[in-house]
Amino acid sequence: MLWLLLHPLVSLWCFLKAKQAGLRGWPWVLLALLTGPVSVPLFLNHRRMVYRKLGGRDAVCFLP
């Protein structure tokens, strides 16, 4: 029962945050549907690495 409620909510959250960050959303939706809340730390780390790659190693970036 928890899977039916939690996984779609997490996938929607990942899709919205990916679109806000300028990333492709559908791979994160599929990952979140399969793994659920486990994909949230993966997504946050991926977003941080993309920002760091774009800004360079010494850039300061404040994420909301």
Sequence and secondary structure as in RCSB ss.txt:
>XXXX:A:sequence
MLWLLLHPLVSLWCFLKAKQAGLRGWPWVLLALLTGPVSVPLFLNHRRMVYRKLGGRDAVCFLP
>XXXX:A:secstr
 HHHHHHHHHHHHHHHHHHHHTS SHHHHHHHHHHGGGHHHHHHHHHHHHHHHHH TT      
